[in-house]
């Protein structure tokens, strides 16, 4: 990766595609915000894990994607396997959240859509 891609927002990264929110995207964003709003600022650290997981688990199940638990390099996680996966291609999604918010299980449907 070229460093100027990260420093200059005007430089388009060849691996990044940005698109305006569609009406369907806007509805999903509004729904997510309304689910999160009542808890905003009320929980800190690991106390926020379960409420956050409950929000993330509402992401629709992706079509034609299966999930398989695995341990890779001593780290547990899930493989999201699209039915029409390209041979020899893998994507790593290391979810954020400061290791307090969200679990691999809670992110599975979200990541399944990306993998698909």
MMTF fields as JSON, N, C-alpha, C and O atoms, coordinates in Angstrom:
{
  "mmtfVersion": "1.0.0",
  "mmtfProducer": "UNKNOWN",
  "numBonds": 463,
  "numAtoms": 464,
  "numGroups": 116,
  "numChains": 1,
  "numModels": 1,
  "chainsPerModel": [1],
  "groupsPerChain": [116],
  "chainIdList": ["A"],
  "bondAtomList": [4, 2, 8, 6, 12, 10, 16, 14, 20, 18, 24, 22, 28, 26, 32, 30, 36, 34, 40, 38, 44, 42, 48, 46, 52, 50, 56, 54, 60, 58, 64, 62, 68, 66, 72, 70, 76, 74, 80, 78, 84, 82, 88, 86, 92, 90, 96, 94, 100, 98, 104, 102, 108, 106, 112, 110, 116, 114, 120, 118, 124, 122, 128, 126, 132, 130, 136, 134, 140, 138, 144, 142, 148, 146, 152, 150, 156, 154, 160, 158, 164, 162, 168, 166, 172, 170, 176, 174, 180, 178, 184, 182, 188, 186, 192, 190, 196, 194, 200, 198, 204, 202, 208, 206, 212, 210, 216, 214, 220, 218, 224, 222, 228, 226, 232, 230, 236, 234, 240, 238, 244, 242, 248, 246, 252, 250, 256, 254, 260, 258, 264, 262, 268, 266, 272, 270, 276, 274, 280, 278, 284, 282, 288, 286, 292, 290, 296, 294, 300, 298, 304, 302, 308, 306, 312, 310, 316, 314, 320, 318, 324, 322, 328, 326, 332, 330, 336, 334, 340, 338, 344, 342, 348, 346, 352, 350, 356, 354, 360, 358, 364, 362, 368, 366, 372, 370, 376, 374, 380, 378, 384, 382, 388, 386, 392, 390, 396, 394, 400, 398, 404, 402, 408, 406, 412, 410, 416, 414, 420, 418, 424, 422, 428, 426, 432, 430, 436, 434, 440, 438, 444, 442, 448, 446, 452, 450, 456, 454, 460, 458],
  "bondOrderList": [1, 1, 1, 1, 1, 1, 1, 1, 1, 1, 1, 1, 1, 1, 1, 1, 1, 1, 1, 1, 1, 1, 1, 1, 1, 1, 1, 1, 1, 1, 1, 1, 1, 1, 1, 1, 1, 1, 1, 1, 1, 1, 1, 1, 1, 1, 1, 1, 1, 1, 1, 1, 1, 1, 1, 1, 1, 1, 1, 1, 1, 1, 1, 1, 1, 1, 1, 1, 1, 1, 1, 1, 1, 1, 1, 1, 1, 1, 1, 1, 1, 1, 1, 1, 1, 1, 1, 1, 1, 1, 1, 1, 1, 1, 1, 1, 1, 1, 1, 1, 1, 1, 1, 1, 1, 1, 1, 1, 1, 1, 1, 1, 1, 1, 1],
  "groupList": [{"groupName": "UNK", "atomNameList": ["N", "CA", "C", "O"], "elementList": ["N", "C", "C", "O"], "formalChargeList": [0, 0, 0, 0], "bondAtomList": [1, 0, 2, 1, 3, 2], "bondOrderList": [1, 1, 2], "singleLetterCode": "X", "chemCompType": "L-PEPTIDE LINKING"}],
  "groupTypeList": [0, 0, 0, 0, 0, 0, 0, 0, 0, 0, 0, 0, 0, 0, 0, 0, 0, 0, 0, 0, 0, 0, 0, 0, 0, 0, 0, 0, 0, 0, 0, 0, 0, 0, 0, 0, 0, 0, 0, 0, 0, 0, 0, 0, 0, 0, 0, 0, 0, 0, 0, 0, 0, 0, 0, 0, 0, 0, 0, 0, 0, 0, 0, 0, 0, 0, 0, 0, 0, 0, 0, 0, 0, 0, 0, 0, 0, 0, 0, 0, 0, 0, 0, 0, 0, 0, 0, 0, 0, 0, 0, 0, 0, 0, 0, 0, 0, 0, 0, 0, 0, 0, 0, 0, 0, 0, 0, 0, 0, 0, 0, 0, 0, 0, 0, 0],
  "groupIdList": [1, 2, 3, 4, 5, 6, 7, 8, 9, 10, 11, 12, 13, 14, 15, 16, 17, 18, 19, 20, 21, 22, 23, 24, 25, 26, 27, 28, 29, 30, 31, 32, 33, 34, 35, 36, 37, 38, 39, 40, 41, 42, 43, 44, 45, 46, 47, 48, 49, 50, 51, 52, 53, 54, 55, 56, 57, 58, 59, 60, 61, 62, 63, 64, 65, 66, 67, 68, 69, 70, 71, 72, 73, 74, 75, 76, 77, 78, 79, 80, 81, 82, 83, 84, 85, 86, 87, 88, 89, 90, 91, 92, 93, 94, 95, 96, 97, 98, 99, 100, 101, 102, 103, 104, 105, 106, 107, 108, 109, 110, 111, 112, 113, 114, 115, 116],
  "secStructList": [7, 7, 2, 2, 2, 2, 2, 7, 6, 6, 1, 7, 7, 6, 6, 7, 7, 7, 7, 7, 7, 7, 2, 2, 2, 2, 2, 2, 2, 2, 2, 2, 2, 2, 2, 2, 2, 6, 6, 6, 6, 6, 7, 7, 4, 4, 4, 4, 2, 2, 2, 2, 2, 2, 2, 2, 6, 6, 1, 7, 7, 7, 6, 6, 3, 3, 3, 3, 3, 3, 3, 3, 6, 6, 3, 3, 3, 3, 3, 3, 3, 3, 6, 6, 7, 7, 6, 6, 7, 7, 7, 7, 7, 7, 7, 7, 1, 6, 6, 6, 1, 7, 7, 2, 2, 2, 2, 2, 2, 2, 2, 2, 2, 2, 2, 7],
  "xCoordList": [0.857, 0.0, 0.901, 1.91, 0.522, 1.282, 0.831, -0.368, 1.771, 1.435, 0.618, -0.184, 0.801, 0.04, -1.464, -2.274, -1.84, -3.26, -3.863, -4.985, -3.122, -3.623, -3.608, -4.463, -2.646, -2.481, -3.356, -3.781, -3.632, -4.373, -5.729, -5.81, -6.813, -8.139, -8.566, -9.505, -7.898, -8.245, -7.688, -8.143, -6.694, -6.104, -7.002, -7.256, -7.48, -8.378, -7.571, -6.703, -7.858, -7.213, -7.819, -9.042, -6.991, -7.525, -8.377, -9.171, -8.232, -8.967, -10.205, -10.905, -10.477, -11.584, -12.656, -12.358, -13.889, -15.008, -15.952, -16.435, -16.21, -17.15, -18.391, -18.292, -19.536, -20.76, -21.682, -21.623, -22.533, -23.474, -24.473, -24.746, -25.009, -26.009, -27.24, -27.776, -27.669, -28.921, -30.068, -29.841, -31.273, -32.426, -32.48, -32.791, -32.173, -32.164, -31.084, -31.323, -29.881, -28.809, -29.245, -29.003, -29.883, -30.31, -31.293, -31.243, -32.182, -33.159, -32.432, -32.745, -31.451, -30.69, -29.891, -29.843, -29.265, -28.483, -29.394, -29.045, -30.546, -31.49, -31.956, -32.078, -32.216, -32.656, -31.557, -31.834, -30.311, -29.198, -29.015, -28.796, -29.106, -28.973, -30.079, -29.822, -31.302, -32.407, -32.249, -32.647, -31.667, -31.419, -30.325, -30.405, -29.309, -28.166, -28.417, -27.817, -29.283, -29.479, -29.803, -29.227, -30.697, -31.022, -29.838, -29.849, -28.822, -27.688, -26.485, -25.501, -26.561, -25.409, -24.922, -25.685, -23.643, -23.016, -23.339, -22.86, -24.135, -24.55, -23.668, -23.585, -23.009, -22.202, -20.769, -20.503, -19.845, -18.43, -17.795, -18.242, -16.752, -16.011, -16.856, -17.742, -16.578, -17.244, -18.737, -19.46, -19.221, -20.658, -21.466, -22.661, -20.829, -21.53, -21.564, -22.225, -20.859, -20.75, -22.105, -22.441, -22.886, -24.161, -25.14, -25.716, -25.356, -26.251, -25.756, -26.557, -24.436, -23.89, -24.081, -24.464, -23.814, -24.031, -25.486, -25.76, -26.41, -27.839, -28.166, -29.004, -27.521, -27.739, -27.135, -27.794, -25.895, -25.21, -25.87, -25.836, -26.466, -27.103, -28.42, -29.035, -28.852, -30.053, -29.757, -30.675, -28.471, -28.107, -28.674, -28.53, -29.314, -29.938, -28.921, -27.76, -29.373, -28.521, -28.226, -29.152, -26.945, -26.618, -27.034, -26.915, -27.517, -27.911, -26.665, -25.647, -26.754, -25.728, -24.355, -23.323, -24.358, -23.107, -23.255, -24.24, -22.272, -22.26, -21.124, -20.201, -21.202, -20.2, -19.629, -20.342, -18.32, -17.638, -16.683, -15.815, -16.853, -15.948, -14.572, -14.466, -13.53, -12.165, -11.21, -11.521, -10.055, -8.957, -7.783, -7.32, -7.31, -6.185, -5.097, -5.321, -3.941, -2.835, -3.161, -2.663, -4.0, -4.381, -5.5, -5.876, -6.038, -7.106, -8.41, -8.467, -9.454, -10.737, -11.482, -11.336, -12.266, -13.056, -13.992, -14.278, -14.463, -15.396, -14.931, -14.402, -15.128, -14.972, -16.354, -17.304, -16.472, -17.699, -17.435, -16.53, -18.214, -17.949, -19.104, -20.138, -18.917, -19.938, -20.004, -18.978, -21.199, -21.364, -20.566, -20.073, -20.434, -19.716, -18.368, -18.003, -17.638, -16.33, -15.328, -15.373, -14.417, -13.334, -12.259, -11.903, -11.754, -10.699, -9.441, -9.034, -8.823, -7.553, -7.626, -6.6, -8.833, -9.002, -9.579, -10.504, -9.02, -9.534, -9.476, -8.655, -10.344, -10.369, -10.342, -11.052, -9.54, -9.475, -10.252, -9.992, -11.198, -11.916, -11.607, -12.096, -10.813, -10.504, -11.388, -11.098, -12.456, -13.402, -12.781, -11.952, -13.205, -12.663, -13.442, -13.994, -13.491, -14.258, -13.404, -13.914, -12.136, -11.222, -11.303, -10.994, -11.717, -11.865, -12.9, -12.939, -13.723, -14.815, -16.163, -17.037, -16.31, -17.61, -17.644, -16.758, -18.64, -18.86, -18.013, -16.9, -18.567, -17.878, -17.885, -18.626, -17.06, -17.047, -18.435, -18.894, -19.096, -20.441, -21.414, -22.229, -21.332, -22.239, -21.991, -22.927, -20.752, -20.396, -20.58, -20.38, -20.958, -20.947, -21.799, -21.336, -23.017, -23.869, -23.326, -23.334, -22.863, -22.264, -21.089, -21.012, -20.182, -19.002, -19.404, -18.772, -20.43, -20.914, -21.354, -21.148, -21.97, -22.358, -21.126, -21.115, -20.092, -18.853, -18.208, -17.767, -18.154, -17.527, -18.289, -17.688, -19.593, -20.421, -20.138, -20.736],
  "yCoordList": [-1.173, 0.0, 1.233, 1.287, 2.193, 3.436, 4.36, 4.525, 4.957, 5.818, 7.031, 7.523, 7.53, 8.718, 8.423, 9.343, 7.17, 6.814, 7.115, 7.612, 6.815, 7.03, 8.498, 8.942, 9.25, 10.637, 11.613, 12.626, 11.334, 12.266, 11.689, 10.772, 12.22, 11.666, 11.834, 11.173, 12.701, 12.898, 11.782, 11.586, 11.045, 9.951, 8.732, 8.291, 8.193, 7.041, 5.758, 5.478, 4.992, 3.704, 2.704, 2.636, 1.93, 0.998, -0.117, -0.736, -0.38, -1.446, -0.943, -1.727, 0.339, 0.92, 1.46, 2.169, 1.114, 1.62, 2.358, 1.781, 3.607, 4.401, 4.654, 4.934, 4.556, 4.868, 5.633, 5.463, 6.474, 7.189, 6.206, 5.151, 6.565, 5.701, 5.608, 6.617, 4.384, 4.184, 4.403, 4.55, 4.421, 4.565, 3.387, 3.558, 2.183, 0.986, 1.098, 0.75, 1.591, 1.797, 2.791, 2.574, 3.874, 4.922, 4.381, 4.748, 3.514, 2.902, 2.047, 2.098, 1.254, 0.394, 1.221, 0.885, 2.296, 3.167, 3.805, 3.858, 4.283, 4.899, 3.889, 4.224, 2.652, 1.609, 1.296, 1.15, 1.191, 0.913, 2.04, 1.793, 3.281, 4.427, 4.432, 4.731, 4.106, 4.118, 3.01, 3.18, 1.869, 0.787, 1.157, 0.814, 1.853, 2.197, 3.426, 3.557, 4.314, 5.603, 5.486, 6.234, 4.585, 4.54, 4.174, 4.485, 3.52, 3.093, 4.02, 3.856, 4.986, 5.854, 6.531, 7.216, 6.331, 6.961, 6.326, 6.807, 5.262, 4.678, 3.53, 3.263, 2.847, 1.696, 1.896, 2.464, 1.413, 1.507, 0.139, -0.672, -0.1, -1.349, -2.566, -2.506, -3.666, -4.924, -4.913, -5.795, -3.948, -3.859, -3.604, -3.896, -3.064, -2.783, -3.942, -3.859, -5.032, -6.145, -6.749, -6.845, -7.154, -7.827, -6.927, -7.376, -5.676, -4.825, -4.608, -4.583, -4.451, -4.275, -5.545, -5.476, -6.707, -7.971, -8.1, -8.547, -7.711, -7.799, -6.942, -7.323, -5.799, -4.939, -5.606, -5.71, -6.054, -6.635, -7.924, -8.23, -8.671, -9.923, -9.698, -10.657, -8.456, -8.139, -7.943, -7.788, -7.948, -7.848, -9.08, -10.202, -8.865, -9.967, -11.044, -10.755, -12.286, -13.409, -13.325, -13.22, -13.369, -13.293, -14.576, -15.674, -14.423, -15.589, -16.341, -15.732, -17.651, -18.524, -18.361, -18.443, -18.131, -18.058, -18.982, -18.902, -19.861, -20.708, -20.25, -19.566, -20.634, -20.231, -21.473, -22.431, -21.429, -22.561, -22.044, -21.216, -22.544, -22.164, -22.777, -23.901, -22.034, -22.523, -21.825, -20.775, -22.422, -21.797, -21.706, -22.717, -20.497, -20.265, -19.561, -18.478, -20.164, -19.575, -19.352, -18.41, -20.219, -20.106, -19.117, -18.924, -18.487, -17.503, -18.094, -18.552, -18.088, -18.625, -17.585, -16.379, -18.072, -17.185, -17.988, -19.152, -17.366, -18.012, -17.813, -16.757, -18.823, -18.68, -18.392, -19.117, -17.35, -17.068, -17.599, -17.121, -18.58, -19.254, -19.037, -19.699, -18.105, -17.898, -19.104, -19.716, -19.443, -20.573, -20.374, -21.345, -19.142, -18.859, -18.192, -17.212, -18.728, -18.147, -18.386, -19.403, -17.42, -17.582, -18.483, -18.34, -19.395, -20.318, -19.549, -18.631, -19.928, -19.352, -17.936, -17.272, -17.465, -16.093, -16.14, -16.901, -15.319, -15.198, -13.739, -12.975, -13.36, -12.001, -12.108, -12.931, -11.292, -11.279, -10.078, -8.945, -10.326, -9.232, -9.327, -10.228, -8.416, -8.35, -7.264, -6.076, -7.666, -6.659, -5.84, -6.321, -4.603, -3.682, -3.759, -4.807, -2.698, -2.652, -2.758, -3.031, -2.546, -2.535, -3.814, -3.822, -4.892, -6.191, -6.149, -7.052, -5.132, -5.032, -5.232, -5.931, -4.608, -4.579, -5.567, -5.572, -6.386, -7.284, -8.538, -8.543, -9.59, -10.869, -11.293, -10.74, -12.271, -12.794, -13.31, -13.11, -13.966, -14.493, -13.358, -13.485, -12.263, -11.132, -10.487, -9.979, -10.5, -9.874, -10.813, -10.394, -12.077, -13.071, -12.673, -12.81, -12.19, -11.855, -10.635, -10.606, -9.646, -8.463, -8.856, -8.438, -9.66, -10.086, -11.038, -11.045, -11.827, -12.716, -11.954, -12.411, -10.777, -9.933, -9.416, -9.357, -9.043, -8.568, -9.705, -9.507, -10.891, -12.043, -12.417, -12.79, -12.312, -12.673, -11.745, -11.89],
  "zCoordList": [0.0, 0.0, 0.0, 0.703, -0.782, -0.841, 0.28, 0.506, 0.976, 2.102, 1.694, 2.488, 0.469, 0.068, 0.001, 0.114, -0.18, -0.177, 1.191, 1.287, 2.231, 3.586, 3.987, 4.754, 3.476, 3.893, 3.122, 3.679, 1.865, 1.017, 0.653, -0.164, 1.257, 0.977, -0.481, -0.924, -1.228, -2.637, -3.516, -4.643, -2.992, -3.754, -3.581, -2.46, -4.698, -4.637, -4.512, -5.339, -3.493, -3.299, -4.285, -4.409, -4.987, -5.98, -5.366, -6.075, -4.092, -3.426, -2.694, -2.054, -2.781, -2.026, -2.974, -3.935, -2.685, -3.484, -2.543, -1.569, -2.823, -2.036, -2.877, -4.071, -2.265, -2.981, -2.055, -0.838, -2.621, -1.769, -1.17, -1.743, -0.018, 0.606, -0.283, -0.742, -0.511, -1.242, -0.25, 0.951, -0.756, 0.141, 1.109, 2.288, 0.603, 1.451, 2.534, 3.69, 2.15, 3.126, 4.2, 5.387, 3.781, 4.714, 5.739, 6.913, 5.295, 6.212, 7.249, 8.438, 6.782, 7.697, 8.696, 9.879, 8.232, 9.123, 10.165, 11.344, 9.744, 10.683, 11.729, 12.907, 11.298, 12.238, 13.248, 14.439, 12.782, 13.684, 14.693, 15.879, 14.214, 15.13, 16.179, 17.345, 15.782, 16.748, 17.784, 18.936, 17.385, 18.338, 19.331, 20.511, 18.851, 19.699, 20.571, 21.638, 20.136, 20.822, 22.314, 23.105, 22.737, 24.17, 25.066, 26.257, 24.511, 25.32, 25.208, 25.929, 24.312, 24.046, 25.326, 26.007, 25.643, 26.796, 28.134, 29.16, 28.166, 29.443, 29.909, 31.107, 28.979, 29.363, 28.912, 27.853, 29.743, 29.382, 29.56, 30.371, 28.791, 28.933, 28.601, 27.748, 29.277, 28.962, 29.28, 28.816, 30.055, 30.351, 29.086, 29.046, 28.058, 26.816, 25.845, 24.81, 26.159, 25.21, 24.861, 23.68, 25.846, 25.545, 24.79, 23.799, 25.214, 24.425, 22.995, 22.06, 22.819, 21.48, 20.651, 19.482, 21.259, 20.553, 20.109, 18.996, 20.974, 20.624, 19.41, 18.592, 19.284, 18.107, 16.872, 15.838, 16.976, 15.817, 15.332, 14.14, 16.243, 15.857, 15.108, 14.643, 14.99, 14.206, 12.728, 11.922, 12.368, 10.95, 10.247, 10.733, 9.111, 8.371, 8.033, 7.741, 8.075, 7.715, 6.217, 5.412, 5.835, 4.409, 3.684, 4.228, 2.46, 1.664, 1.206, 0.878, 1.185, 0.622, 1.28, 0.614, 2.594, 3.358, 4.562, 5.297, 4.76, 5.942, 6.848, 6.408, 8.11, 9.092, 9.754, 10.052, 9.977, 10.586, 11.656, 11.381, 12.88, 13.964, 13.707, 13.217, 14.039, 13.832, 14.78, 15.343, 14.943, 15.69, 14.731, 14.202, 14.512, 13.604, 14.404, 14.944, 14.481, 15.229, 16.694, 17.311, 17.252, 18.659, 18.942, 20.098, 17.898, 18.053, 17.526, 16.385, 18.349, 17.895, 17.069, 17.272, 16.152, 15.299, 14.431, 14.713, 13.381, 12.464, 11.028, 10.68, 10.205, 8.763, 8.211, 8.504, 7.422, 6.663, 5.265, 4.58, 4.836, 3.565, 2.584, 2.674, 1.65, 0.627, -0.315, -0.61, -0.782, -1.695, -2.978, -3.553, -3.432, -4.684, -4.4, -5.049, -3.433, -3.082, -4.203, -4.895, -4.366, -5.342, -4.743, -3.573, -5.535, -5.094, -4.723, -5.434, -3.602, -3.202, -2.663, -2.521, -2.36, -1.877, -0.462, -0.18, 0.413, 1.778, 2.184, 1.677, 3.094, 3.615, 5.133, 5.712, 5.769, 7.225, 7.729, 7.323, 8.608, 9.256, 10.745, 11.428, 11.238, 12.665, 13.242, 13.1, 13.887, 14.372, 15.491, 16.263, 15.55, 16.547, 17.842, 18.176, 18.546, 19.776, 21.025, 22.111, 20.876, 22.021, 22.836, 24.028, 22.189, 22.832, 23.953, 24.789, 23.981, 24.943, 24.267, 24.779, 23.115, 22.455, 21.316, 20.462, 21.3, 20.182, 20.239, 20.764, 19.69, 19.596, 18.132, 17.318, 17.809, 16.44, 16.071, 14.946, 17.002, 16.739, 16.411, 15.497, 17.143, 16.905, 15.542, 14.924, 15.068, 13.791, 12.597, 11.457, 12.835, 11.769, 10.568, 9.436, 10.765, 9.627, 8.872, 7.642, 9.61, 8.998, 8.101, 6.946, 8.642, 7.892, 6.766, 5.71, 6.976, 5.916, 4.691, 3.567, 4.898, 3.759, 3.026, 1.797, 3.767, 3.137, 2.35, 1.218, 2.943, 2.291, 1.01, 0.002, 1.07, -0.096, -1.255, -2.322]
}
